[in-house]
Amino acid sequence: MASLPSRAATSPTDEAVARVMGELASRHERALGRDGHSSPLPALHLIRASAPGKPVPATFEPMLYVVVQGRKQVTLARERYVYDPANYLLTSVPFPATSRLLDASKEHPYLCIGISLDPALVSSVFMELSAEGGTARLEPRSTPRAVAVGPVDFGLLDAVLRLVRLVDSPRDARLLAPLIHRELTYRLLVGEQGARLAALALRGGHTHRVARAITWLREHFDEPIRVESMARSVGMSASGFHHHFRAVTGASPLQFQKQLRLQRARHLMLNESLDASTAAFRVGYNDASQFSREYRRLFGAPPLRDVTRLRGLP
């Protein structure tokens, strides 16, 4: 049976929440049914795992994560964020972090639903709220971190369930899924973490400028970068850019680029069978020994040993 959010016994929504969670678990298992990831609809991601694991580096995209069963932890700049059936995870810009599955078993696998967030849609809904005078509390007082947890409420769960139901109705999904994505964006903006998501919609704000820089870094991760030039390109001073970039992502621009390079190199070795030296050169390293040292520091093992382990070879 699906795990339930912690609620007072007298809450009138307990029975409704139990029904929603139960149906979400059933539909999740029917759509995926094995450990791994699946995207049965655009911007809808199903994740399943049947055993806890060690911390692993990962790059997060702007996403809402709703857990149906189990518990997971994300660590960013030594800050830990635990999400479970009572608390969603919200990520507002792409960033590298470490994740660890805390609670999962064969009998009760970790079941998670990820829903991609579209910055353009966030801006559109934010502007509608602004026109109605409903955004005063969404003005961030400082540059918010790119990740947060917030309490799951019934309205959010109900919208997620209606989206998952569309997996069985692809024809309906083409028309109805965009409407539900809009509703989910609205519910997040008016929820506890609304200011964090709204920061992405404020085009003159620091988070929006950092997001533009992140987009450039992801497209040019293999090129040398100069922080001063990048700061100018987004209309910020070098010191201000460095400060706000770290505030959002928990890393400096150079650290961020390094993690992007190493994760891309890992992908190339694992999926394209490149050797370590070739992968290192492909992602922008000129020194194979430096690449090996930094790879081991991030992934806990030298390139060959790490890729061999991932492939499940002896």
Phi and psi restraints in degrees (value plus and minus 20) as a CYANA .aco file:
   2 ALA   PHI     -86.1   -46.1
   2 ALA   PSI     124.1   164.1
   3 SER   PHI     -88.5   -48.5
   3 SER   PSI     127.6   167.6
   4 LEU   PHI    -131.7   -91.7
   4 LEU   PSI     127.4   167.4
   5 PRO   PHI     -81.2   -41.2
   5 PRO   PSI     129.6   169.6
   6 SER   PHI     -91.5   -51.5
   6 SER   PSI     101.3   141.3
   7 ARG   PHI    -163.7  -123.7
   7 ARG   PSI     136.9   176.9
   8 ALA   PHI     -85.0   -45.0
   8 ALA   PSI     124.5   164.5
   9 ALA   PHI     -81.1   -41.1
   9 ALA   PSI     -45.4    -5.4
  10 THR   PHI    -108.3   -68.3
  10 THR   PSI     -20.5    19.5
  11 SER   PHI     -82.1   -42.1
  11 SER   PSI     110.5   150.5
  12 PRO   PHI     -92.6   -52.6
  12 PRO   PSI     -28.7    11.3
  13 THR   PHI    -120.3   -80.3
  13 THR   PSI     -18.0    22.0
  14 ASP   PHI     -75.4   -35.4
  14 ASP   PSI     -67.4   -27.4
  15 GLU   PHI     -85.9   -45.9
  15 GLU   PSI     -60.4   -20.4
  16 ALA   PHI     -86.0   -46.0
  16 ALA   PSI     -61.8   -21.8
  17 VAL   PHI     -83.4   -43.4
  17 VAL   PSI     -61.6   -21.6
  18 ALA   PHI     -80.3   -40.3
  18 ALA   PSI     -61.9   -21.9
  19 ARG   PHI     -84.4   -44.4
  19 ARG   PSI     -64.4   -24.4
  20 VAL   PHI     -83.3   -43.3
  20 VAL   PSI     -66.9   -26.9
  21 MET   PHI     -82.6   -42.6
  21 MET   PSI     -60.8   -20.8
  22 GLY   PHI     -82.3   -42.3
  22 GLY   PSI     -63.1   -23.1
  23 GLU   PHI     -89.1   -49.1
  23 GLU   PSI     -58.7   -18.7
  24 LEU   PHI     -80.6   -40.6
  24 LEU   PSI     -63.7   -23.7
  25 ALA   PHI     -82.6   -42.6
  25 ALA   PSI     -64.0   -24.0
  26 SER   PHI     -83.6   -43.6
  26 SER   PSI     -65.5   -25.5
  27 ARG   PHI     -89.4   -49.4
  27 ARG   PSI     -56.4   -16.4
  28 HIS   PHI     -81.3   -41.3
  28 HIS   PSI     -68.3   -28.3
  29 GLU   PHI     -85.4   -45.4
  29 GLU   PSI     -56.4   -16.4
  30 ARG   PHI     -89.0   -49.0
  30 ARG   PSI     -55.8   -15.8
  31 ALA   PHI     -99.2   -59.2
  31 ALA   PSI     -51.2   -11.2
  32 LEU   PHI    -135.9   -95.9
  32 LEU   PSI     -86.1   -46.1
  33 GLY   PHI      52.2    92.2
  33 GLY   PSI     -15.7    24.3
  34 ARG   PHI    -171.1  -131.1
  34 ARG   PSI     141.8   181.8
  35 ASP   PHI     -86.0   -46.0
  35 ASP   PSI     119.2   159.2
  36 GLY   PHI     119.6   159.6
  36 GLY   PSI    -178.7  -138.7
  37 HIS   PHI    -148.5  -108.5
  37 HIS   PSI     130.7   170.7
  38 SER   PHI    -170.0  -130.0
  38 SER   PSI     127.8   167.8
  39 SER   PHI    -146.6  -106.6
  39 SER   PSI      61.0   101.0
  40 PRO   PHI     -90.4   -50.4
  40 PRO   PSI     -39.3     0.7
  41 LEU   PHI    -156.2  -116.2
  41 LEU   PSI     134.2   174.2
  42 PRO   PHI     -75.1   -35.1
  42 PRO   PSI     111.7   151.7
  43 ALA   PHI      51.6    91.6
  43 ALA   PSI     -13.8    26.2
  44 LEU   PHI    -133.9   -93.9
  44 LEU   PSI     106.4   146.4
  45 HIS   PHI    -147.5  -107.5
  45 HIS   PSI     111.4   151.4
  46 LEU   PHI    -130.2   -90.2
  46 LEU   PSI     112.3   152.3
  47 ILE   PHI    -146.8  -106.8
  47 ILE   PSI     115.5   155.5
  48 ARG   PHI    -159.3  -119.3
  48 ARG   PSI     119.9   159.9
  49 ALA   PHI    -170.9  -130.9
  49 ALA   PSI     123.0   163.0
  50 SER   PHI    -133.6   -93.6
  50 SER   PSI      -4.4    35.6
  51 ALA   PHI    -177.0  -137.0
  51 ALA   PSI     123.0   163.0
  52 PRO   PHI     -86.0   -46.0
  52 PRO   PSI     144.7   184.7
  53 GLY   PHI    -165.5  -125.5
  53 GLY   PSI    -198.9  -158.9
  54 LYS   PHI    -102.8   -62.8
  54 LYS   PSI     142.7   182.7
  55 PRO   PHI     -80.7   -40.7
  55 PRO   PSI     115.7   155.7
  56 VAL   PHI    -152.1  -112.1
  56 VAL   PSI     119.8   159.8
  57 PRO   PHI     -88.7   -48.7
  57 PRO   PSI     123.1   163.1
  58 ALA   PHI    -174.3  -134.3
  58 ALA   PSI     134.7   174.7
  59 THR   PHI    -126.0   -86.0
  59 THR   PSI     102.2   142.2
  60 PHE   PHI    -114.8   -74.8
  60 PHE   PSI     122.6   162.6
  61 GLU   PHI    -122.5   -82.5
  61 GLU   PSI     145.7   185.7
  62 PRO   PHI     -77.9   -37.9
  62 PRO   PSI      97.1   137.1
  63 MET   PHI    -179.4  -139.4
  63 MET   PSI     131.3   171.3
  64 LEU   PHI    -126.4   -86.4
  64 LEU   PSI     105.5   145.5
  65 TYR   PHI    -132.4   -92.4
  65 TYR   PSI     102.6   142.6
  66 VAL   PHI    -136.8   -96.8
  66 VAL   PSI     101.6   141.6
  67 VAL   PHI    -112.1   -72.1
  67 VAL   PSI     110.7   150.7
  68 VAL   PHI    -114.2   -74.2
  68 VAL   PSI     -59.7   -19.7
  69 GLN   PHI    -162.2  -122.2
  69 GLN   PSI     126.7   166.7
  70 GLY   PHI      73.8   113.8
  70 GLY   PSI    -188.2  -148.2
  71 ARG   PHI    -176.5  -136.5
  71 ARG   PSI     120.2   160.2
  72 LYS   PHI    -158.8  -118.8
  72 LYS   PSI     136.9   176.9
  73 GLN   PHI    -149.2  -109.2
  73 GLN   PSI     117.0   157.0
  74 VAL   PHI    -136.2   -96.2
  74 VAL   PSI     113.6   153.6
  75 THR   PHI    -136.1   -96.1
  75 THR   PSI     103.2   143.2
  76 LEU   PHI    -153.8  -113.8
  76 LEU   PSI      99.3   139.3
  77 ALA   PHI      32.6    72.6
  77 ALA   PSI      25.3    65.3
  78 ARG   PHI      49.2    89.2
  78 ARG   PSI     -16.0    24.0
  79 GLU   PHI    -117.1   -77.1
  79 GLU   PSI     114.8   154.8
  80 ARG   PHI    -128.1   -88.1
  80 ARG   PSI     115.5   155.5
  81 TYR   PHI    -145.5  -105.5
  81 TYR   PSI      96.6   136.6
  82 VAL   PHI    -126.2   -86.2
  82 VAL   PSI     108.1   148.1
  83 TYR   PHI    -144.3  -104.3
  83 TYR   PSI     126.1   166.1
  84 ASP   PHI    -176.0  -136.0
  84 ASP   PSI    -192.3  -152.3
  85 PRO   PHI     -80.8   -40.8
  85 PRO   PSI     -36.8     3.2
  86 ALA   PHI    -112.9   -72.9
  86 ALA   PSI     -37.2     2.8
  87 ASN   PHI    -159.2  -119.2
  87 ASN   PSI     104.1   144.1
  88 TYR   PHI    -102.6   -62.6
  88 TYR   PSI     142.5   182.5
  89 LEU   PHI    -129.3   -89.3
  89 LEU   PSI     112.4   152.4
  90 LEU   PHI    -138.8   -98.8
  90 LEU   PSI     105.2   145.2
  91 THR   PHI    -140.6  -100.6
  91 THR   PSI     106.0   146.0
  92 SER   PHI    -120.1   -80.1
  92 SER   PSI     -43.5    -3.5
  93 VAL   PHI    -158.4  -118.4
  93 VAL   PSI     140.3   180.3
  94 PRO   PHI     -85.3   -45.3
  94 PRO   PSI     119.3   159.3
  95 PHE   PHI    -180.1  -140.1
  95 PHE   PSI     128.8   168.8
  96 PRO   PHI    -107.5   -67.5
  96 PRO   PSI     118.6   158.6
  97 ALA   PHI    -173.0  -133.0
  97 ALA   PSI    -195.8  -155.8
  98 THR   PHI    -134.8   -94.8
  98 THR   PSI     112.8   152.8
  99 SER   PHI    -140.1  -100.1
  99 SER   PSI     132.0   172.0
 100 ARG   PHI    -166.5  -126.5
 100 ARG   PSI     108.1   148.1
 101 LEU   PHI    -100.6   -60.6
 101 LEU   PSI     100.9   140.9
 102 LEU   PHI    -117.6   -77.6
 102 LEU   PSI     -53.1   -13.1
 103 ASP   PHI    -159.4  -119.4
 103 ASP   PSI      89.0   129.0
 104 ALA   PHI    -185.9  -145.9
 104 ALA   PSI     129.3   169.3
 105 SER   PHI    -173.8  -133.8
 105 SER   PSI     149.4   189.4
 106 LYS   PHI     -84.2   -44.2
 106 LYS   PSI     -55.6   -15.6
 107 GLU   PHI     -94.2   -54.2
 107 GLU   PSI     -56.3   -16.3
 108 HIS   PHI    -151.8  -111.8
 108 HIS   PSI      57.9    97.9
 109 PRO   PHI     -86.9   -46.9
 109 PRO   PSI     136.1   176.1
 110 TYR   PHI     -89.8   -49.8
 110 TYR   PSI     103.5   143.5
 111 LEU   PHI    -143.8  -103.8
 111 LEU   PSI     101.5   141.5
 112 CYS   PHI    -153.9  -113.9
 112 CYS   PSI     125.0   165.0
 113 ILE   PHI    -136.4   -96.4
 113 ILE   PSI     100.1   140.1
 114 GLY   PHI    -126.7   -86.7
 114 GLY   PSI     115.8   155.8
 115 ILE   PHI    -146.1  -106.1
 115 ILE   PSI      95.6   135.6
 116 SER   PHI     -83.8   -43.8
 116 SER   PSI     120.3   160.3
 117 LEU   PHI    -124.1   -84.1
 117 LEU   PSI     110.5   150.5
 118 ASP   PHI    -117.5   -77.5
 118 ASP   PSI      94.0   134.0
 119 PRO   PHI     -74.8   -34.8
 119 PRO   PSI     -55.8   -15.8
 120 ALA   PHI     -85.1   -45.1
 120 ALA   PSI     -58.9   -18.9
 121 LEU   PHI     -89.1   -49.1
 121 LEU   PSI     -59.3   -19.3
 122 VAL   PHI     -78.2   -38.2
 122 VAL   PSI     -65.0   -25.0
 123 SER   PHI     -83.2   -43.2
 123 SER   PSI     -61.3   -21.3
 124 SER   PHI     -83.1   -43.1
 124 SER   PSI     -68.2   -28.2
 125 VAL   PHI     -86.9   -46.9
 125 VAL   PSI     -58.4   -18.4
 126 PHE   PHI     -80.5   -40.5
 126 PHE   PSI     -62.3   -22.3
 127 MET   PHI     -85.5   -45.5
 127 MET   PSI     -56.4   -16.4
 128 GLU   PHI     -85.3   -45.3
 128 GLU   PSI     -62.5   -22.5
 129 LEU   PHI     -83.1   -43.1
 129 LEU   PSI     -59.2   -19.2
 130 SER   PHI     -83.3   -43.3
 130 SER   PSI     -60.2   -20.2
 131 ALA   PHI     -82.9   -42.9
 131 ALA   PSI     -46.7    -6.7
 132 GLU   PHI    -115.1   -75.1
 132 GLU   PSI     -14.7    25.3
 133 GLY   PHI      54.4    94.4
 133 GLY   PSI       5.4    45.4
 134 GLY   PHI    -125.5   -85.5
 134 GLY   PSI       1.6    41.6
 135 THR   PHI    -137.5   -97.5
 135 THR   PSI     -13.4    26.6
 136 ALA   PHI     -77.6   -37.6
 136 ALA   PSI     -62.6   -22.6
 137 ARG   PHI     -97.3   -57.3
 137 ARG   PSI     -27.8    12.2
 138 LEU   PHI    -109.4   -69.4
 138 LEU   PSI     -26.8    13.2
 139 GLU   PHI     -89.2   -49.2
 139 GLU   PSI      94.1   134.1
 140 PRO   PHI     -89.3   -49.3
 140 PRO   PSI     118.0   158.0
 141 ARG   PHI    -101.9   -61.9
 141 ARG   PSI     -40.3    -0.3
 142 SER   PHI    -167.9  -127.9
 142 SER   PSI     154.4   194.4
 143 THR   PHI     -93.8   -53.8
 143 THR   PSI      93.7   133.7
 144 PRO   PHI    -100.8   -60.8
 144 PRO   PSI     129.5   169.5
 145 ARG   PHI     -81.8   -41.8
 145 ARG   PSI     133.5   173.5
 146 ALA   PHI     -97.9   -57.9
 146 ALA   PSI     -19.7    20.3
 147 VAL   PHI    -159.4  -119.4
 147 VAL   PSI     124.8   164.8
 148 ALA   PHI    -181.4  -141.4
 148 ALA   PSI     142.0   182.0
 149 VAL   PHI    -133.0   -93.0
 149 VAL   PSI     130.8   170.8
 150 GLY   PHI    -165.3  -125.3
 150 GLY   PSI     137.4   177.4
 151 PRO   PHI     -90.7   -50.7
 151 PRO   PSI     114.9   154.9
 152 VAL   PHI     -96.9   -56.9
 152 VAL   PSI     110.0   150.0
 153 ASP   PHI    -136.8   -96.8
 153 ASP   PSI     149.7   189.7
 154 PHE   PHI     -84.9   -44.9
 154 PHE   PSI     -58.3   -18.3
 155 GLY   PHI     -79.8   -39.8
 155 GLY   PSI     -62.3   -22.3
 156 LEU   PHI     -84.9   -44.9
 156 LEU   PSI     -66.6   -26.6
 157 LEU   PHI     -80.3   -40.3
 157 LEU   PSI     -62.1   -22.1
 158 ASP   PHI     -82.3   -42.3
 158 ASP   PSI     -61.7   -21.7
 159 ALA   PHI     -85.8   -45.8
 159 ALA   PSI     -60.7   -20.7
 160 VAL   PHI     -81.7   -41.7
 160 VAL   PSI     -63.2   -23.2
 161 LEU   PHI     -82.2   -42.2
 161 LEU   PSI     -63.2   -23.2
 162 ARG   PHI     -82.8   -42.8
 162 ARG   PSI     -53.7   -13.7
 163 LEU   PHI     -88.6   -48.6
 163 LEU   PSI     -64.8   -24.8
 164 VAL   PHI     -84.9   -44.9
 164 VAL   PSI     -54.8   -14.8
 165 ARG   PHI     -79.7   -39.7
 165 ARG   PSI     -48.6    -8.6
 166 LEU   PHI     -89.9   -49.9
 166 LEU   PSI     -31.8     8.2
 167 VAL   PHI     -77.6   -37.6
 167 VAL   PSI     -53.6   -13.6
 168 ASP   PHI    -105.7   -65.7
 168 ASP   PSI     -22.2    17.8
 169 SER   PHI    -156.3  -116.3
 169 SER   PSI      50.4    90.4
 170 PRO   PHI     -75.5   -35.5
 170 PRO   PSI     -54.2   -14.2
 171 ARG   PHI     -85.6   -45.6
 171 ARG   PSI     -64.3   -24.3
 172 ASP   PHI     -87.9   -47.9
 172 ASP   PSI     -52.9   -12.9
 173 ALA   PHI     -81.4   -41.4
 173 ALA   PSI     -54.7   -14.7
 174 ARG   PHI     -79.8   -39.8
 174 ARG   PSI     -53.8   -13.8
 175 LEU   PHI    -115.0   -75.0
 175 LEU   PSI     -60.9   -20.9
 176 LEU   PHI    -106.6   -66.6
 176 LEU   PSI     -52.7   -12.7
 177 ALA   PHI     -77.4   -37.4
 177 ALA   PSI     -64.5   -24.5
 178 PRO   PHI     -80.1   -40.1
 178 PRO   PSI     -53.6   -13.6
 179 LEU   PHI     -87.6   -47.6
 179 LEU   PSI     -59.2   -19.2
 180 ILE   PHI     -90.7   -50.7
 180 ILE   PSI     -57.5   -17.5
 181 HIS   PHI     -80.0   -40.0
 181 HIS   PSI     -59.3   -19.3
 182 ARG   PHI     -84.8   -44.8
 182 ARG   PSI     -62.6   -22.6
 183 GLU   PHI     -82.4   -42.4
 183 GLU   PSI     -63.6   -23.6
 184 LEU   PHI     -82.7   -42.7
 184 LEU   PSI     -60.7   -20.7
 185 THR   PHI     -81.5   -41.5
 185 THR   PSI     -63.3   -23.3
 186 TYR   PHI     -80.6   -40.6
 186 TYR   PSI     -67.0   -27.0
 187 ARG   PHI     -83.8   -43.8
 187 ARG   PSI     -55.4   -15.4
 188 LEU   PHI     -89.0   -49.0
 188 LEU   PSI     -60.9   -20.9
 189 LEU   PHI     -85.4   -45.4
 189 LEU   PSI     -55.4   -15.4
 190 VAL   PHI    -111.1   -71.1
 190 VAL   PSI     -19.3    20.7
 191 GLY   PHI    -109.8   -69.8
 191 GLY   PSI    -190.9  -150.9
 192 GLU   PHI     -80.8   -40.8
 192 GLU   PSI     -54.1   -14.1
 193 GLN   PHI    -121.9   -81.9
 193 GLN   PSI       2.7    42.7
 194 GLY   PHI     -80.2   -40.2
 194 GLY   PSI     -59.8   -19.8
 195 ALA   PHI     -83.4   -43.4
 195 ALA   PSI     -53.8   -13.8
 196 ARG   PHI     -86.5   -46.5
 196 ARG   PSI     -62.7   -22.7
 197 LEU   PHI     -93.8   -53.8
 197 LEU   PSI     -56.2   -16.2
 198 ALA   PHI     -83.7   -43.7
 198 ALA   PSI     -48.7    -8.7
 199 ALA   PHI     -77.7   -37.7
 199 ALA   PSI     -49.3    -9.3
 200 LEU   PHI     -91.2   -51.2
 200 LEU   PSI     -46.7    -6.7
 201 ALA   PHI    -105.6   -65.6
 201 ALA   PSI     -36.8     3.2
 202 LEU   PHI    -100.1   -60.1
 202 LEU   PSI      78.1   118.1
 203 ARG   PHI     -83.3   -43.3
 203 ARG   PSI     -44.9    -4.9
 204 GLY   PHI    -113.7   -73.7
 204 GLY   PSI     -19.2    20.8
 205 GLY   PHI    -103.8   -63.8
 205 GLY   PSI     145.8   185.8
 206 HIS   PHI     -85.7   -45.7
 206 HIS   PSI     -61.2   -21.2
 207 THR   PHI     -82.5   -42.5
 207 THR   PSI     -62.0   -22.0
 208 HIS   PHI     -82.4   -42.4
 208 HIS   PSI     -59.3   -19.3
 209 ARG   PHI     -89.1   -49.1
 209 ARG   PSI     -60.4   -20.4
 210 VAL   PHI     -82.8   -42.8
 210 VAL   PSI     -59.9   -19.9
 211 ALA   PHI     -81.3   -41.3
 211 ALA   PSI     -58.0   -18.0
 212 ARG   PHI     -83.4   -43.4
 212 ARG   PSI     -61.6   -21.6
 213 ALA   PHI     -85.4   -45.4
 213 ALA   PSI     -59.3   -19.3
 214 ILE   PHI     -82.5   -42.5
 214 ILE   PSI     -62.0   -22.0
 215 THR   PHI     -77.9   -37.9
 215 THR   PSI     -64.1   -24.1
 216 TRP   PHI     -83.9   -43.9
 216 TRP   PSI     -64.1   -24.1
 217 LEU   PHI     -80.5   -40.5
 217 LEU   PSI     -60.6   -20.6
 218 ARG   PHI     -88.3   -48.3
 218 ARG   PSI     -50.6   -10.6
 219 GLU   PHI    -104.1   -64.1
 219 GLU   PSI     -39.8     0.2
 220 HIS   PHI    -150.0  -110.0
 220 HIS   PSI      14.8    54.8
 221 PHE   PHI     -82.6   -42.6
 221 PHE   PSI     -42.9    -2.9
 222 ASP   PHI    -111.0   -71.0
 222 ASP   PSI     -15.0    25.0
 223 GLU   PHI    -124.8   -84.8
 223 GLU   PSI     131.7   171.7
 224 PRO   PHI     -83.8   -43.8
 224 PRO   PSI     124.8   164.8
 225 ILE   PHI    -144.8  -104.8
 225 ILE   PSI     130.4   170.4
 226 ARG   PHI    -140.8  -100.8
 226 ARG   PSI      98.9   138.9
 227 VAL   PHI     -79.7   -39.7
 227 VAL   PSI     -56.5   -16.5
 228 GLU   PHI     -81.9   -41.9
 228 GLU   PSI     -63.4   -23.4
 229 SER   PHI     -87.3   -47.3
 229 SER   PSI     -60.4   -20.4
 230 MET   PHI     -84.6   -44.6
 230 MET   PSI     -60.6   -20.6
 231 ALA   PHI     -81.0   -41.0
 231 ALA   PSI     -64.9   -24.9
 232 ARG   PHI     -82.7   -42.7
 232 ARG   PSI     -57.2   -17.2
 233 SER   PHI     -85.0   -45.0
 233 SER   PSI     -44.1    -4.1
 234 VAL   PHI    -128.0   -88.0
 234 VAL   PSI      -8.4    31.6
 235 GLY   PHI      55.0    95.0
 235 GLY   PSI      16.7    56.7
 236 MET   PHI    -151.7  -111.7
 236 MET   PSI     138.4   178.4
 237 SER   PHI     -94.0   -54.0
 237 SER   PSI     139.3   179.3
 238 ALA   PHI     -81.2   -41.2
 238 ALA   PSI     -64.9   -24.9
 239 SER   PHI     -87.6   -47.6
 239 SER   PSI     -61.4   -21.4
 240 GLY   PHI     -85.8   -45.8
 240 GLY   PSI     -60.7   -20.7
 241 PHE   PHI     -82.4   -42.4
 241 PHE   PSI     -66.4   -26.4
 242 HIS   PHI     -80.0   -40.0
 242 HIS   PSI     -63.3   -23.3
 243 HIS   PHI     -83.8   -43.8
 243 HIS   PSI     -68.7   -28.7
 244 HIS   PHI     -94.2   -54.2
 244 HIS   PSI     -51.9   -11.9
 245 PHE   PHI     -81.5   -41.5
 245 PHE   PSI     -65.8   -25.8
 246 ARG   PHI     -87.3   -47.3
 246 ARG   PSI     -56.3   -16.3
 247 ALA   PHI     -81.9   -41.9
 247 ALA   PSI     -58.4   -18.4
 248 VAL   PHI     -99.2   -59.2
 248 VAL   PSI     -66.0   -26.0
 249 THR   PHI    -123.5   -83.5
 249 THR   PSI     -34.1     5.9
 250 GLY   PHI      58.6    98.6
 250 GLY   PSI     -10.9    29.1
 251 ALA   PHI    -163.7  -123.7
 251 ALA   PSI     138.4   178.4
 252 SER   PHI     -96.6   -56.6
 252 SER   PSI     143.0   183.0
 253 PRO   PHI     -76.1   -36.1
 253 PRO   PSI     -59.3   -19.3
 254 LEU   PHI     -89.5   -49.5
 254 LEU   PSI     -58.7   -18.7
 255 GLN   PHI     -84.7   -44.7
 255 GLN   PSI     -60.6   -20.6
 256 PHE   PHI     -80.7   -40.7
 256 PHE   PSI     -66.8   -26.8
 257 GLN   PHI     -82.1   -42.1
 257 GLN   PSI     -59.7   -19.7
 258 LYS   PHI     -80.8   -40.8
 258 LYS   PSI     -63.8   -23.8
 259 GLN   PHI     -86.7   -46.7
 259 GLN   PSI     -58.3   -18.3
 260 LEU   PHI     -80.8   -40.8
 260 LEU   PSI     -63.6   -23.6
 261 ARG   PHI     -83.2   -43.2
 261 ARG   PSI     -66.4   -26.4
 262 LEU   PHI     -87.2   -47.2
 262 LEU   PSI     -59.7   -19.7
 263 GLN   PHI     -88.2   -48.2
 263 GLN   PSI     -55.8   -15.8
 264 ARG   PHI     -87.8   -47.8
 264 ARG   PSI     -60.2   -20.2
 265 ALA   PHI     -82.1   -42.1
 265 ALA   PSI     -61.0   -21.0
 266 ARG   PHI     -80.2   -40.2
 266 ARG   PSI     -63.3   -23.3
 267 HIS   PHI     -81.2   -41.2
 267 HIS   PSI     -63.6   -23.6
 268 LEU   PHI     -83.8   -43.8
 268 LEU   PSI     -61.4   -21.4
 269 MET   PHI     -89.1   -49.1
 269 MET   PSI     -57.0   -17.0
 270 LEU   PHI     -97.8   -57.8
 270 LEU   PSI     -60.2   -20.2
 271 ASN   PHI    -123.5   -83.5
 271 ASN   PSI     -39.9     0.1
 272 GLU   PHI    -138.2   -98.2
 272 GLU   PSI     -13.6    26.4
 273 SER   PHI      37.1    77.1
 273 SER   PSI      12.8    52.8
 274 LEU   PHI     -97.6   -57.6
 274 LEU   PSI     128.3   168.3
 275 ASP   PHI     -97.9   -57.9
 275 ASP   PSI     147.4   187.4
 276 ALA   PHI     -80.9   -40.9
 276 ALA   PSI     -62.8   -22.8
 277 SER   PHI     -83.9   -43.9
 277 SER   PSI     -63.1   -23.1
 278 THR   PHI     -86.1   -46.1
 278 THR   PSI     -63.0   -23.0
 279 ALA   PHI     -83.2   -43.2
 279 ALA   PSI     -61.5   -21.5
 280 ALA   PHI     -80.2   -40.2
 280 ALA   PSI     -66.2   -26.2
 281 PHE   PHI     -84.0   -44.0
 281 PHE   PSI     -59.6   -19.6
 282 ARG   PHI     -82.5   -42.5
 282 ARG   PSI     -53.1   -13.1
 283 VAL   PHI    -116.1   -76.1
 283 VAL   PSI     -15.4    24.6
 284 GLY   PHI      92.2   132.2
 284 GLY   PSI     -17.2    22.8
 285 TYR   PHI    -106.5   -66.5
 285 TYR   PSI     118.7   158.7
 286 ASN   PHI    -124.8   -84.8
 286 ASN   PSI     -30.8     9.2
 287 ASP   PHI    -141.7  -101.7
 287 ASP   PSI      88.7   128.7
 288 ALA   PHI     -84.1   -44.1
 288 ALA   PSI     -55.8   -15.8
 289 SER   PHI     -88.3   -48.3
 289 SER   PSI     -58.4   -18.4
 290 GLN   PHI     -84.2   -44.2
 290 GLN   PSI     -62.4   -22.4
 291 PHE   PHI     -77.4   -37.4
 291 PHE   PSI     -66.4   -26.4
 292 SER   PHI     -82.9   -42.9
 292 SER   PSI     -61.5   -21.5
 293 ARG   PHI     -83.7   -43.7
 293 ARG   PSI     -66.0   -26.0
 294 GLU   PHI     -91.9   -51.9
 294 GLU   PSI     -53.3   -13.3
 295 TYR   PHI     -83.2   -43.2
 295 TYR   PSI     -66.5   -26.5
 296 ARG   PHI     -83.5   -43.5
 296 ARG   PSI     -57.4   -17.4
 297 ARG   PHI     -84.4   -44.4
 297 ARG   PSI     -57.4   -17.4
 298 LEU   PHI    -100.8   -60.8
 298 LEU   PSI     -64.7   -24.7
 299 PHE   PHI    -121.8   -81.8
 299 PHE   PSI     -25.9    14.1
 300 GLY   PHI      64.6   104.6
 300 GLY   PSI     -16.5    23.5
 301 ALA   PHI    -178.8  -138.8
 301 ALA   PSI     135.2   175.2
 302 PRO   PHI     -81.6   -41.6
 302 PRO   PSI     140.2   180.2
 303 PRO   PHI     -72.3   -32.3
 303 PRO   PSI     -71.2   -31.2
 304 LEU   PHI     -83.1   -43.1
 304 LEU   PSI     -65.1   -25.1
 305 ARG   PHI     -84.3   -44.3
 305 ARG   PSI     -60.6   -20.6
 306 ASP   PHI     -85.2   -45.2
 306 ASP   PSI     -66.8   -26.8
 307 VAL   PHI     -87.0   -47.0
 307 VAL   PSI     -58.4   -18.4
 308 THR   PHI     -80.2   -40.2
 308 THR   PSI     -63.5   -23.5
 309 ARG   PHI     -82.0   -42.0
 309 ARG   PSI     -64.3   -24.3
 310 LEU   PHI     -84.1   -44.1
 310 LEU   PSI     -51.7   -11.7
 311 ARG   PHI    -100.5   -60.5
 311 ARG   PSI     -27.7    12.3
 312 GLY   PHI      54.8    94.8
 312 GLY   PSI       1.8    41.8
 313 LEU   PHI    -103.7   -63.7
 313 LEU   PSI     138.7   178.7
